[in-house]
C-alpha cells in the first residue's frame, strides 16, 4: 500500500520540525551559557553553532510553514470553485 505524496504535508512537517529544532537549539545554547564547570570542546563548539544558527532555522521553518498554509488554502479555494 503506497501513500499519496503531498507537497503541502511535506512542507508542513518540515516547518514544524525546523521550528522545534530551533527551540531546542536555543534552549541548549542558553543552558550552556549559564552552566558552570568543565565541558568538552565538542559541547562548547556545538553550543556556539547553535547560537549562530537558531534564529535562521526558526525563520526558515516559519517561512516553509507559511508556504504550506498558502498551498493548502490555494488548493481549498481551487476545489471549491
mmCIF file of the N, C-alpha and C atoms, coordinates in Angstrom:
data_MODEL
# 
_entry.id   MODEL 
# 
loop_
_atom_site.group_PDB 
_atom_site.id 
_atom_site.type_symbol 
_atom_site.label_atom_id 
_atom_site.label_alt_id 
_atom_site.label_comp_id 
_atom_site.label_asym_id 
_atom_site.label_entity_id 
_atom_site.label_seq_id 
_atom_site.pdbx_PDB_ins_code 
_atom_site.Cartn_x 
_atom_site.Cartn_y 
_atom_site.Cartn_z 
_atom_site.occupancy 
_atom_site.B_iso_or_equiv 
_atom_site.pdbx_formal_charge 
_atom_site.auth_seq_id 
_atom_site.auth_comp_id 
_atom_site.auth_asym_id 
_atom_site.auth_atom_id 
_atom_site.pdbx_PDB_model_num 
ATOM 1   N N  . UNK A 1 1  ? 0.839   -1.158 0.000  1.00 0.00 ? 1  UNK A N  1 
ATOM 2   C CA . UNK A 1 1  ? 0.000   0.000  0.000  1.00 0.00 ? 1  UNK A CA 1 
ATOM 3   C C  . UNK A 1 1  ? 0.897   1.239  0.000  1.00 0.00 ? 1  UNK A C  1 
ATOM 4   N N  . UNK A 1 2  ? 0.725   2.092  -0.978 1.00 0.00 ? 2  UNK A N  1 
ATOM 5   C CA . UNK A 1 2  ? 1.558   3.290  -1.050 1.00 0.00 ? 2  UNK A CA 1 
ATOM 6   C C  . UNK A 1 2  ? 0.742   4.519  -0.636 1.00 0.00 ? 2  UNK A C  1 
ATOM 7   N N  . UNK A 1 3  ? 1.418   5.407  0.024  1.00 0.00 ? 3  UNK A N  1 
ATOM 8   C CA . UNK A 1 3  ? 0.769   6.645  0.454  1.00 0.00 ? 3  UNK A CA 1 
ATOM 9   C C  . UNK A 1 3  ? 0.902   7.680  -0.640 1.00 0.00 ? 3  UNK A C  1 
ATOM 10  N N  . UNK A 1 4  ? -0.083  8.509  -0.764 1.00 0.00 ? 4  UNK A N  1 
ATOM 11  C CA . UNK A 1 4  ? -0.064  9.560  -1.760 1.00 0.00 ? 4  UNK A CA 1 
ATOM 12  C C  . UNK A 1 4  ? 0.864   10.684 -1.289 1.00 0.00 ? 4  UNK A C  1 
ATOM 13  N N  . UNK A 1 5  ? 1.771   11.081 -2.157 1.00 0.00 ? 5  UNK A N  1 
ATOM 14  C CA . UNK A 1 5  ? 2.723   12.138 -1.841 1.00 0.00 ? 5  UNK A CA 1 
ATOM 15  C C  . UNK A 1 5  ? 2.031   13.489 -1.931 1.00 0.00 ? 5  UNK A C  1 
ATOM 16  N N  . UNK A 1 6  ? 2.194   14.305 -0.899 1.00 0.00 ? 6  UNK A N  1 
ATOM 17  C CA . UNK A 1 6  ? 1.608   15.640 -0.887 1.00 0.00 ? 6  UNK A CA 1 
ATOM 18  C C  . UNK A 1 6  ? 2.677   16.642 -0.471 1.00 0.00 ? 6  UNK A C  1 
ATOM 19  N N  . UNK A 1 7  ? 2.917   17.601 -1.338 1.00 0.00 ? 7  UNK A N  1 
ATOM 20  C CA . UNK A 1 7  ? 3.954   18.587 -1.057 1.00 0.00 ? 7  UNK A CA 1 
ATOM 21  C C  . UNK A 1 7  ? 3.581   19.480 0.120  1.00 0.00 ? 7  UNK A C  1 
ATOM 22  N N  . UNK A 1 8  ? 2.291   19.779 0.272  1.00 0.00 ? 8  UNK A N  1 
ATOM 23  C CA . UNK A 1 8  ? 1.895   20.645 1.392  1.00 0.00 ? 8  UNK A CA 1 
ATOM 24  C C  . UNK A 1 8  ? 2.063   19.934 2.728  1.00 0.00 ? 8  UNK A C  1 
ATOM 25  N N  . UNK A 1 9  ? 1.817   18.614 2.771  1.00 0.00 ? 9  UNK A N  1 
ATOM 26  C CA . UNK A 1 9  ? 2.049   17.870 4.009  1.00 0.00 ? 9  UNK A CA 1 
ATOM 27  C C  . UNK A 1 9  ? 3.536   17.785 4.329  1.00 0.00 ? 9  UNK A C  1 
ATOM 28  N N  . UNK A 1 10 ? 4.335   17.624 3.280  1.00 0.00 ? 10 UNK A N  1 
ATOM 29  C CA . UNK A 1 10 ? 5.786   17.586 3.480  1.00 0.00 ? 10 UNK A CA 1 
ATOM 30  C C  . UNK A 1 10 ? 6.292   18.930 3.987  1.00 0.00 ? 10 UNK A C  1 
ATOM 31  N N  . UNK A 1 11 ? 5.806   20.025 3.399  1.00 0.00 ? 11 UNK A N  1 
ATOM 32  C CA . UNK A 1 11 ? 6.205   21.357 3.855  1.00 0.00 ? 11 UNK A CA 1 
ATOM 33  C C  . UNK A 1 11 ? 5.738   21.611 5.283  1.00 0.00 ? 11 UNK A C  1 
ATOM 34  N N  . UNK A 1 12 ? 4.542   21.202 5.609  1.00 0.00 ? 12 UNK A N  1 
ATOM 35  C CA . UNK A 1 12 ? 4.034   21.398 6.973  1.00 0.00 ? 12 UNK A CA 1 
ATOM 36  C C  . UNK A 1 12 ? 4.909   20.667 7.984  1.00 0.00 ? 12 UNK A C  1 
ATOM 37  N N  . UNK A 1 13 ? 5.202   19.419 7.708  1.00 0.00 ? 13 UNK A N  1 
ATOM 38  C CA . UNK A 1 13 ? 6.034   18.631 8.615  1.00 0.00 ? 13 UNK A CA 1 
ATOM 39  C C  . UNK A 1 13 ? 7.439   19.219 8.722  1.00 0.00 ? 13 UNK A C  1 
ATOM 40  N N  . UNK A 1 14 ? 8.001   19.630 7.596  1.00 0.00 ? 14 UNK A N  1 
ATOM 41  C CA . UNK A 1 14 ? 9.337   20.226 7.606  1.00 0.00 ? 14 UNK A CA 1 
ATOM 42  C C  . UNK A 1 14 ? 9.353   21.523 8.408  1.00 0.00 ? 14 UNK A C  1 
ATOM 43  N N  . UNK A 1 15 ? 8.344   22.355 8.241  1.00 0.00 ? 15 UNK A N  1 
ATOM 44  C CA . UNK A 1 15 ? 8.268   23.604 9.002  1.00 0.00 ? 15 UNK A CA 1 
ATOM 45  C C  . UNK A 1 15 ? 8.162   23.371 10.490 1.00 0.00 ? 15 UNK A C  1 
ATOM 46  N N  . UNK A 1 16 ? 7.328   22.401 10.878 1.00 0.00 ? 16 UNK A N  1 
ATOM 47  C CA . UNK A 1 16 ? 7.167   22.086 12.297 1.00 0.00 ? 16 UNK A CA 1 
ATOM 48  C C  . UNK A 1 16 ? 8.472   21.554 12.880 1.00 0.00 ? 16 UNK A C  1 
ATOM 49  N N  . UNK A 1 17 ? 9.149   20.697 12.141 1.00 0.00 ? 17 UNK A N  1 
ATOM 50  C CA . UNK A 1 17 ? 10.410  20.124 12.623 1.00 0.00 ? 17 UNK A CA 1 
ATOM 51  C C  . UNK A 1 17 ? 11.473  21.210 12.754 1.00 0.00 ? 17 UNK A C  1 
ATOM 52  N N  . UNK A 1 18 ? 11.564  22.115 11.787 1.00 0.00 ? 18 UNK A N  1 
ATOM 53  C CA . UNK A 1 18 ? 12.575  23.170 11.861 1.00 0.00 ? 18 UNK A CA 1 
ATOM 54  C C  . UNK A 1 18 ? 12.303  24.153 13.005 1.00 0.00 ? 18 UNK A C  1 
ATOM 55  N N  . UNK A 1 19 ? 11.058  24.503 13.221 1.00 0.00 ? 19 UNK A N  1 
ATOM 56  C CA . UNK A 1 19 ? 10.737  25.397 14.342 1.00 0.00 ? 19 UNK A CA 1 
ATOM 57  C C  . UNK A 1 19 ? 11.048  24.708 15.669 1.00 0.00 ? 19 UNK A C  1 
ATOM 58  N N  . UNK A 1 20 ? 10.696  23.441 15.787 1.00 0.00 ? 20 UNK A N  1 
ATOM 59  C CA . UNK A 1 20 ? 11.006  22.688 17.008 1.00 0.00 ? 20 UNK A CA 1 
ATOM 60  C C  . UNK A 1 20 ? 12.516  22.586 17.216 1.00 0.00 ? 20 UNK A C  1 
ATOM 61  N N  . UNK A 1 21 ? 13.244  22.319 16.141 1.00 0.00 ? 21 UNK A N  1 
ATOM 62  C CA . UNK A 1 21 ? 14.705  22.235 16.228 1.00 0.00 ? 21 UNK A CA 1 
ATOM 63  C C  . UNK A 1 21 ? 15.306  23.562 16.670 1.00 0.00 ? 21 UNK A C  1 
ATOM 64  N N  . UNK A 1 22 ? 14.766  24.672 16.180 1.00 0.00 ? 22 UNK A N  1 
ATOM 65  C CA . UNK A 1 22 ? 15.312  25.971 16.577 1.00 0.00 ? 22 UNK A CA 1 
ATOM 66  C C  . UNK A 1 22 ? 15.092  26.238 18.061 1.00 0.00 ? 22 UNK A C  1 
ATOM 67  N N  . UNK A 1 23 ? 13.933  25.820 18.601 1.00 0.00 ? 23 UNK A N  1 
ATOM 68  C CA . UNK A 1 23 ? 13.706  25.991 20.043 1.00 0.00 ? 23 UNK A CA 1 
ATOM 69  C C  . UNK A 1 23 ? 14.664  25.121 20.855 1.00 0.00 ? 23 UNK A C  1 
ATOM 70  N N  . UNK A 1 24 ? 14.903  23.915 20.400 1.00 0.00 ? 24 UNK A N  1 
ATOM 71  C CA . UNK A 1 24 ? 15.857  23.038 21.099 1.00 0.00 ? 24 UNK A CA 1 
ATOM 72  C C  . UNK A 1 24 ? 17.260  23.634 21.045 1.00 0.00 ? 24 UNK A C  1 
ATOM 73  N N  . UNK A 1 25 ? 17.638  24.166 19.889 1.00 0.00 ? 25 UNK A N  1 
ATOM 74  C CA . UNK A 1 25 ? 18.959  24.791 19.761 1.00 0.00 ? 25 UNK A CA 1 
ATOM 75  C C  . UNK A 1 25 ? 19.084  25.990 20.691 1.00 0.00 ? 25 UNK A C  1 
ATOM 76  N N  . UNK A 1 26 ? 18.045  26.794 20.788 1.00 0.00 ? 26 UNK A N  1 
ATOM 77  C CA . UNK A 1 26 ? 18.077  27.973 21.648 1.00 0.00 ? 26 UNK A CA 1 
ATOM 78  C C  . UNK A 1 26 ? 18.182  27.576 23.117 1.00 0.00 ? 26 UNK A C  1 
ATOM 79  N N  . UNK A 1 27 ? 17.412  26.595 23.517 1.00 0.00 ? 27 UNK A N  1 
ATOM 80  C CA . UNK A 1 27 ? 17.455  26.138 24.906 1.00 0.00 ? 27 UNK A CA 1 
ATOM 81  C C  . UNK A 1 27 ? 18.827  25.564 25.251 1.00 0.00 ? 27 UNK A C  1 
ATOM 82  N N  . UNK A 1 28 ? 19.415  24.797 24.322 1.00 0.00 ? 28 UNK A N  1 
ATOM 83  C CA . UNK A 1 28 ? 20.752  24.234 24.561 1.00 0.00 ? 28 UNK A CA 1 
ATOM 84  C C  . UNK A 1 28 ? 21.788  25.349 24.681 1.00 0.00 ? 28 UNK A C  1 
ATOM 85  N N  . UNK A 1 29 ? 21.689  26.353 23.831 1.00 0.00 ? 29 UNK A N  1 
ATOM 86  C CA . UNK A 1 29 ? 22.637  27.467 23.879 1.00 0.00 ? 29 UNK A CA 1 
ATOM 87  C C  . UNK A 1 29 ? 22.540  28.218 25.200 1.00 0.00 ? 29 UNK A C  1 
ATOM 88  N N  . UNK A 1 30 ? 21.326  28.514 25.621 1.00 0.00 ? 30 UNK A N  1 
ATOM 89  C CA . UNK A 1 30 ? 21.140  29.222 26.888 1.00 0.00 ? 30 UNK A CA 1 
ATOM 90  C C  . UNK A 1 30 ? 21.644  28.383 28.061 1.00 0.00 ? 30 UNK A C  1 
ATOM 91  N N  . UNK A 1 31 ? 21.365  27.095 28.020 1.00 0.00 ? 31 UNK A N  1 
ATOM 92  C CA . UNK A 1 31 ? 21.818  26.249 29.130 1.00 0.00 ? 31 UNK A CA 1 
ATOM 93  C C  . UNK A 1 31 ? 23.343  26.145 29.175 1.00 0.00 ? 31 UNK A C  1 
ATOM 94  N N  . UNK A 1 32 ? 23.995  26.163 28.024 1.00 0.00 ? 32 UNK A N  1 
ATOM 95  C CA . UNK A 1 32 ? 25.456  26.101 28.026 1.00 0.00 ? 32 UNK A CA 1 
ATOM 96  C C  . UNK A 1 32 ? 26.069  27.426 28.491 1.00 0.00 ? 32 UNK A C  1 
ATOM 97  N N  . UNK A 1 33 ? 25.424  28.543 28.211 1.00 0.00 ? 33 UNK A N  1 
ATOM 98  C CA . UNK A 1 33 ? 25.959  29.821 28.680 1.00 0.00 ? 33 UNK A CA 1 
ATOM 99  C C  . UNK A 1 33 ? 25.781  29.997 30.177 1.00 0.00 ? 33 UNK A C  1 
ATOM 100 N N  . UNK A 1 34 ? 24.745  29.395 30.736 1.00 0.00 ? 34 UNK A N  1 
ATOM 101 C CA . UNK A 1 34 ? 24.525  29.548 32.171 1.00 0.00 ? 34 UNK A CA 1 
ATOM 102 C C  . UNK A 1 34 ? 25.184  28.444 32.989 1.00 0.00 ? 34 UNK A C  1 
ATOM 103 N N  . UNK A 1 35 ? 25.685  27.414 32.324 1.00 0.00 ? 35 UNK A N  1 
ATOM 104 C CA . UNK A 1 35 ? 26.298  26.289 33.037 1.00 0.00 ? 35 UNK A CA 1 
ATOM 105 C C  . UNK A 1 35 ? 27.704  26.655 33.505 1.00 0.00 ? 35 UNK A C  1 
ATOM 106 N N  . UNK A 1 36 ? 28.104  26.000 34.570 1.00 0.00 ? 36 UNK A N  1 
ATOM 107 C CA . UNK A 1 36 ? 29.451  26.189 35.097 1.00 0.00 ? 36 UNK A CA 1 
ATOM 108 C C  . UNK A 1 36 ? 30.139  24.839 35.141 1.00 0.00 ? 36 UNK A C  1 
ATOM 109 N N  . UNK A 1 37 ? 31.438  24.872 34.939 1.00 0.00 ? 37 UNK A N  1 
ATOM 110 C CA . UNK A 1 37 ? 32.198  23.639 35.008 1.00 0.00 ? 37 UNK A CA 1 
ATOM 111 C C  . UNK A 1 37 ? 33.011  23.427 33.749 1.00 0.00 ? 37 UNK A C  1 
ATOM 112 N N  . UNK A 1 38 ? 33.666  22.303 33.712 1.00 0.00 ? 38 UNK A N  1 
ATOM 113 C CA . UNK A 1 38 ? 34.495  21.953 32.568 1.00 0.00 ? 38 UNK A CA 1 
ATOM 114 C C  . UNK A 1 38 ? 33.679  21.113 31.594 1.00 0.00 ? 38 UNK A C  1 
ATOM 115 N N  . UNK A 1 39 ? 33.572  21.592 30.382 1.00 0.00 ? 39 UNK A N  1 
ATOM 116 C CA . UNK A 1 39 ? 32.856  20.870 29.343 1.00 0.00 ? 39 UNK A CA 1 
ATOM 117 C C  . UNK A 1 39 ? 33.836  20.540 28.224 1.00 0.00 ? 39 UNK A C  1 
ATOM 118 N N  . UNK A 1 40 ? 33.503  19.521 27.475 1.00 0.00 ? 40 UNK A N  1 
ATOM 119 C CA . UNK A 1 40 ? 34.380  19.144 26.363 1.00 0.00 ? 40 UNK A CA 1 
ATOM 120 C C  . UNK A 1 40 ? 34.333  20.226 25.289 1.00 0.00 ? 40 UNK A C  1 
ATOM 121 N N  . UNK A 1 41 ? 35.375  20.247 24.472 1.00 0.00 ? 41 UNK A N  1 
ATOM 122 C CA . UNK A 1 41 ? 35.425  21.229 23.392 1.00 0.00 ? 41 UNK A CA 1 
ATOM 123 C C  . UNK A 1 41 ? 34.286  21.004 22.405 1.00 0.00 ? 41 UNK A C  1 
ATOM 124 N N  . UNK A 1 42 ? 33.871  19.752 22.256 1.00 0.00 ? 42 UNK A N  1 
ATOM 125 C CA . UNK A 1 42 ? 32.766  19.433 21.351 1.00 0.00 ? 42 UNK A CA 1 
ATOM 126 C C  . UNK A 1 42 ? 31.480  20.098 21.825 1.00 0.00 ? 42 UNK A C  1 
ATOM 127 N N  . UNK A 1 43 ? 31.185  20.031 23.108 1.00 0.00 ? 43 UNK A N  1 
ATOM 128 C CA . UNK A 1 43 ? 29.973  20.654 23.648 1.00 0.00 ? 43 UNK A CA 1 
ATOM 129 C C  . UNK A 1 43 ? 29.995  22.166 23.486 1.00 0.00 ? 43 UNK A C  1 
ATOM 130 N N  . UNK A 1 44 ? 31.146  22.750 23.689 1.00 0.00 ? 44 UNK A N  1 
ATOM 131 C CA . UNK A 1 44 ? 31.280  24.200 23.552 1.00 0.00 ? 44 UNK A CA 1 
ATOM 132 C C  . UNK A 1 44 ? 31.086  24.606 22.096 1.00 0.00 ? 44 UNK A C  1 
ATOM 133 N N  . UNK A 1 45 ? 31.679  23.855 21.163 1.00 0.00 ? 45 UNK A N  1 
ATOM 134 C CA . UNK A 1 45 ? 31.528  24.169 19.738 1.00 0.00 ? 45 UNK A CA 1 
ATOM 135 C C  . UNK A 1 45 ? 30.084  23.991 19.275 1.00 0.00 ? 45 UNK A C  1 
ATOM 136 N N  . UNK A 1 46 ? 29.428  22.941 19.750 1.00 0.00 ? 46 UNK A N  1 
ATOM 137 C CA . UNK A 1 46 ? 28.028  22.726 19.392 1.00 0.00 ? 46 UNK A CA 1 
ATOM 138 C C  . UNK A 1 46 ? 27.169  23.881 19.898 1.00 0.00 ? 46 UNK A C  1 
ATOM 139 N N  . UNK A 1 47 ? 27.423  24.367 21.106 1.00 0.00 ? 47 UNK A N  1 
ATOM 140 C CA . UNK A 1 47 ? 26.639  25.492 21.625 1.00 0.00 ? 47 UNK A CA 1 
ATOM 141 C C  . UNK A 1 47 ? 26.896  26.764 20.820 1.00 0.00 ? 47 UNK A C  1 
ATOM 142 N N  . UNK A 1 48 ? 28.123  26.965 20.342 1.00 0.00 ? 48 UNK A N  1 
ATOM 143 C CA . UNK A 1 48 ? 28.413  28.121 19.501 1.00 0.00 ? 48 UNK A CA 1 
ATOM 144 C C  . UNK A 1 48 ? 27.687  28.023 18.165 1.00 0.00 ? 48 UNK A C  1 
ATOM 145 N N  . UNK A 1 49 ? 27.665  26.840 17.582 1.00 0.00 ? 49 UNK A N  1 
ATOM 146 C CA . UNK A 1 49 ? 26.960  26.631 16.315 1.00 0.00 ? 49 UNK A CA 1 
ATOM 147 C C  . UNK A 1 49 ? 25.463  26.839 16.513 1.00 0.00 ? 49 UNK A C  1 
ATOM 148 N N  . UNK A 1 50 ? 24.940  26.337 17.610 1.00 0.00 ? 50 UNK A N  1 
ATOM 149 C CA . UNK A 1 50 ? 23.513  26.521 17.905 1.00 0.00 ? 50 UNK A CA 1 
ATOM 150 C C  . UNK A 1 50 ? 23.176  27.996 18.073 1.00 0.00 ? 50 UNK A C  1 
ATOM 151 N N  . UNK A 1 51 ? 24.061  28.756 18.705 1.00 0.00 ? 51 UNK A N  1 
ATOM 152 C CA . UNK A 1 51 ? 23.836  30.184 18.894 1.00 0.00 ? 51 UNK A CA 1 
ATOM 153 C C  . UNK A 1 51 ? 23.755  30.909 17.555 1.00 0.00 ? 51 UNK A C  1 
ATOM 154 N N  . UNK A 1 52 ? 24.610  30.532 16.630 1.00 0.00 ? 52 UNK A N  1 
ATOM 155 C CA . UNK A 1 52 ? 24.654  31.203 15.336 1.00 0.00 ? 52 UNK A CA 1 
ATOM 156 C C  . UNK A 1 52 ? 23.451  30.832 14.469 1.00 0.00 ? 52 UNK A C  1 
ATOM 157 N N  . UNK A 1 53 ? 23.027  29.572 14.527 1.00 0.00 ? 53 UNK A N  1 
ATOM 158 C CA . UNK A 1 53 ? 22.034  29.095 13.569 1.00 0.00 ? 53 UNK A CA 1 
ATOM 159 C C  . UNK A 1 53 ? 20.616  28.936 14.102 1.00 0.00 ? 53 UNK A C  1 
ATOM 160 N N  . UNK A 1 54 ? 20.338  29.239 15.363 1.00 0.00 ? 54 UNK A N  1 
ATOM 161 C CA . UNK A 1 54 ? 18.980  29.004 15.857 1.00 0.00 ? 54 UNK A CA 1 
ATOM 162 C C  . UNK A 1 54 ? 17.977  29.959 15.233 1.00 0.00 ? 54 UNK A C  1 
ATOM 163 N N  . UNK A 1 55 ? 18.346  31.225 15.064 1.00 0.00 ? 55 UNK A N  1 
ATOM 164 C CA . UNK A 1 55 ? 17.399  32.189 14.506 1.00 0.00 ? 55 UNK A CA 1 
ATOM 165 C C  . UNK A 1 55 ? 17.146  31.964 13.015 1.00 0.00 ? 55 UNK A C  1 
ATOM 166 N N  . UNK A 1 56 ? 18.185  31.738 12.184 1.00 0.00 ? 56 UNK A N  1 
ATOM 167 C CA . UNK A 1 56 ? 17.897  31.413 10.781 1.00 0.00 ? 56 UNK A CA 1 
ATOM 168 C C  . UNK A 1 56 ? 17.071  30.138 10.620 1.00 0.00 ? 56 UNK A C  1 
ATOM 169 N N  . UNK A 1 57 ? 17.279  29.158 11.480 1.00 0.00 ? 57 UNK A N  1 
ATOM 170 C CA . UNK A 1 57 ? 16.482  27.938 11.431 1.00 0.00 ? 57 UNK A CA 1 
ATOM 171 C C  . UNK A 1 57 ? 15.026  28.238 11.761 1.00 0.00 ? 57 UNK A C  1 
ATOM 172 N N  . UNK A 1 58 ? 14.801  29.089 12.736 1.00 0.00 ? 58 UNK A N  1 
ATOM 173 C CA . UNK A 1 58 ? 13.442  29.488 13.088 1.00 0.00 ? 58 UNK A CA 1 
ATOM 174 C C  . UNK A 1 58 ? 12.762  30.209 11.929 1.00 0.00 ? 58 UNK A C  1 
ATOM 175 N N  . UNK A 1 59 ? 13.458  31.141 11.311 1.00 0.00 ? 59 UNK A N  1 
ATOM 176 C CA . UNK A 1 59 ? 12.891  31.918 10.212 1.00 0.00 ? 59 UNK A CA 1 
ATOM 177 C C  . UNK A 1 59 ? 12.578  31.019 9.021  1.00 0.00 ? 59 UNK A C  1 
ATOM 178 N N  . UNK A 1 60 ? 13.488  30.132 8.662  1.00 0.00 ? 60 UNK A N  1 
ATOM 179 C CA . UNK A 1 60 ? 13.254  29.220 7.539  1.00 0.00 ? 60 UNK A CA 1 
ATOM 180 C C  . UNK A 1 60 ? 12.080  28.290 7.839  1.00 0.00 ? 60 UNK A C  1 
ATOM 181 N N  . UNK A 1 61 ? 11.983  27.801 9.062  1.00 0.00 ? 61 UNK A N  1 
ATOM 182 C CA . UNK A 1 61 ? 10.870  26.946 9.442  1.00 0.00 ? 61 UNK A CA 1 
ATOM 183 C C  . UNK A 1 61 ? 9.536   27.654 9.344  1.00 0.00 ? 61 UNK A C  1 
ATOM 184 N N  . UNK A 1 62 ? 9.482   28.901 9.783  1.00 0.00 ? 62 UNK A N  1 
ATOM 185 C CA . UNK A 1 62 ? 8.240   29.673 9.712  1.00 0.00 ? 62 UNK A CA 1 
ATOM 186 C C  . UNK A 1 62 ? 7.868   29.946 8.256  1.00 0.00 ? 62 UNK A C  1 
ATOM 187 N N  . UNK A 1 63 ? 8.842   30.288 7.432  1.00 0.00 ? 63 UNK A N  1 
ATOM 188 C CA . UNK A 1 63 ? 8.572   30.542 6.015  1.00 0.00 ? 63 UNK A CA 1 
ATOM 189 C C  . UNK A 1 63 ? 8.051   29.292 5.329  1.00 0.00 ? 63 UNK A C  1 
ATOM 190 N N  . UNK A 1 64 ? 8.655   28.151 5.585  1.00 0.00 ? 64 UNK A N  1 
ATOM 191 C CA . UNK A 1 64 ? 8.198   26.904 4.974  1.00 0.00 ? 64 UNK A CA 1 
ATOM 192 C C  . UNK A 1 64 ? 6.796   26.553 5.455  1.00 0.00 ? 64 UNK A C  1 
ATOM 193 N N  . UNK A 1 65 ? 6.520   26.780 6.721  1.00 0.00 ? 65 UNK A N  1 
ATOM 194 C CA . UNK A 1 65 ? 5.179   26.506 7.249  1.00 0.00 ? 65 UNK A CA 1 
ATOM 195 C C  . UNK A 1 65 ? 4.139   27.437 6.614  1.00 0.00 ? 65 UNK A C  1 
ATOM 196 N N  . UNK A 1 66 ? 4.498   28.694 6.399  1.00 0.00 ? 66 UNK A N  1 
ATOM 197 C CA . UNK A 1 66 ? 3.589   29.639 5.742  1.00 0.00 ? 66 UNK A CA 1 
ATOM 198 C C  . UNK A 1 66 ? 3.337   29.223 4.298  1.00 0.00 ? 66 UNK A C  1 
ATOM 199 N N  . UNK A 1 67 ? 4.364   28.763 3.610  1.00 0.00 ? 67 UNK A N  1 
ATOM 200 C CA . UNK A 1 67 ? 4.187   28.273 2.242  1.00 0.00 ? 67 UNK A CA 1 
ATOM 201 C C  . UNK A 1 67 ? 3.216   27.098 2.219  1.00 0.00 ? 67 UNK A C  1 
ATOM 202 N N  . UNK A 1 68 ? 3.336   26.201 3.176  1.00 0.00 ? 68 UNK A N  1 
ATOM 203 C CA . UNK A 1 68 ? 2.414   25.056 3.246  1.00 0.00 ? 68 UNK A CA 1 
ATOM 204 C C  . UNK A 1 68 ? 0.988   25.515 3.487  1.00 0.00 ? 68 UNK A C  1 
ATOM 205 N N  . UNK A 1 69 ? 0.807   26.510 4.351  1.00 0.00 ? 69 UNK A N  1 
ATOM 206 C CA . UNK A 1 69 ? -0.541  27.022 4.623  1.00 0.00 ? 69 UNK A CA 1 
ATOM 207 C C  . UNK A 1 69 ? -1.129  27.695 3.381  1.00 0.00 ? 69 UNK A C  1 
ATOM 208 N N  . UNK A 1 70 ? -0.309  28.431 2.640  1.00 0.00 ? 70 UNK A N  1 
ATOM 209 C CA . UNK A 1 70 ? -0.776  29.074 1.414  1.00 0.00 ? 70 UNK A CA 1 
ATOM 210 C C  . UNK A 1 70 ? -1.157  28.026 0.376  1.00 0.00 ? 70 UNK A C  1 
ATOM 211 N N  . UNK A 1 71 ? -0.329  26.982 0.233  1.00 0.00 ? 71 UNK A N  1 
ATOM 212 C CA . UNK A 1 71 ? -0.646  25.915 -0.713 1.00 0.00 ? 71 UNK A CA 1 
ATOM 213 C C  . UNK A 1 71 ? -1.954  25.216 -0.347 1.00 0.00 ? 71 UNK A C  1 
ATOM 214 N N  . UNK A 1 72 ? -2.151  24.972 0.931  1.00 0.00 ? 72 UNK A N  1 
ATOM 215 C CA . UNK A 1 72 ? -3.381  24.318 1.374  1.00 0.00 ? 72 UNK A CA 1 
ATOM 216 C C  . UNK A 1 72 ? -4.589  25.212 1.106  1.00 0.00 ? 72 UNK A C  1 
ATOM 217 N N  . UNK A 1 73 ? -4.458  26.496 1.401  1.00 0.00 ? 73 UNK A N  1 
ATOM 218 C CA . UNK A 1 73 ? -5.539  27.440 1.164  1.00 0.00 ? 73 UNK A CA 1 
ATOM 219 C C  . UNK A 1 73 ? -5.828  27.564 -0.335 1.00 0.00 ? 73 UNK A C  1 
ATOM 220 N N  . UNK A 1 74 ? -4.796  27.586 -1.148 1.00 0.00 ? 74 UNK A N  1 
ATOM 221 C CA . UNK A 1 74 ? -4.971  27.685 -2.600 1.00 0.00 ? 74 UNK A CA 1 
ATOM 222 C C  . UNK A 1 74 ? -5.693  26.465 -3.150 1.00 0.00 ? 74 UNK A C  1 
ATOM 223 N N  . UNK A 1 75 ? -5.329  25.293 -2.659 1.00 0.00 ? 75 UNK A N  1 
ATOM 224 C CA . UNK A 1 75 ? -5.983  24.071 -3.125 1.00 0.00 ? 75 UNK A CA 1 
ATOM 225 C C  . UNK A 1 75 ? -7.458  24.045 -2.687 1.00 0.00 ? 75 UNK A C  1 
ATOM 226 N N  . UNK A 1 76 ? -7.741  24.483 -1.454 1.00 0.00 ? 76 UNK A N  1 
ATOM 227 C CA . UNK A 1 76 ? -9.120  24.527 -0.982 1.00 0.00 ? 76 UNK A CA 1 
ATOM 228 C C  . UNK A 1 76 ? -9.965  25.506 -1.794 1.00 0.00 ? 76 UNK A C  1 
ATOM 229 N N  . UNK A 1 77 ? -9.399  26.660 -2.147 1.00 0.00 ? 77 UNK A N  1 
ATOM 230 C CA . UNK A 1 77 ? -10.125 27.626 -2.976 1.00 0.00 ? 77 UNK A CA 1 
ATOM 231 C C  . UNK A 1 77 ? -10.357 27.066 -4.366 1.00 0.00 ? 77 UNK A C  1 
ATOM 232 N N  . UNK A 1 78 ? -9.363  26.396 -4.909 1.00 0.00 ? 78 UNK A N  1 
ATOM 233 C CA . UNK A 1 78 ? -9.458  25.845 -6.258 1.00 0.00 ? 78 UNK A CA 1 
ATOM 234 C C  . UNK A 1 78 ? -10.492 24.731 -6.316 1.00 0.00 ? 78 UNK A C  1 
ATOM 235 N N  . UNK A 1 79 ? -10.563 23.903 -5.290 1.00 0.00 ? 79 UNK A N  1 
ATOM 236 C CA . UNK A 1 79 ? -11.520 22.799 -5.284 1.00 0.00 ? 79 UNK A CA 1 
ATOM 237 C C  . UNK A 1 79 ? -12.961 23.269 -5.022 1.00 0.00 ? 79 UNK A C  1 
ATOM 238 N N  . UNK A 1 80 ? -13.117 24.431 -4.353 1.00 0.00 ? 80 UNK A N  1 
ATOM 239 C CA . UNK A 1 80 ? -14.463 24.916 -4.065 1.00 0.00 ? 80 UNK A CA 1 
ATOM 240 C C  . UNK A 1 80 ? -15.093 25.614 -5.275 1.00 0.00 ? 80 UNK A C  1 
ATOM 241 N N  . UNK A 1 81 ? -14.271 26.046 -6.223 1.00 0.00 ? 81 UNK A N  1 
ATOM 242 C CA . UNK A 1 81 ? -14.801 26.732 -7.425 1.00 0.00 ? 81 UNK A CA 1 
ATOM 243 C C  . UNK A 1 81 ? -15.313 25.773 -8.427 1.00 0.00 ? 81 UNK A C  1 
# 
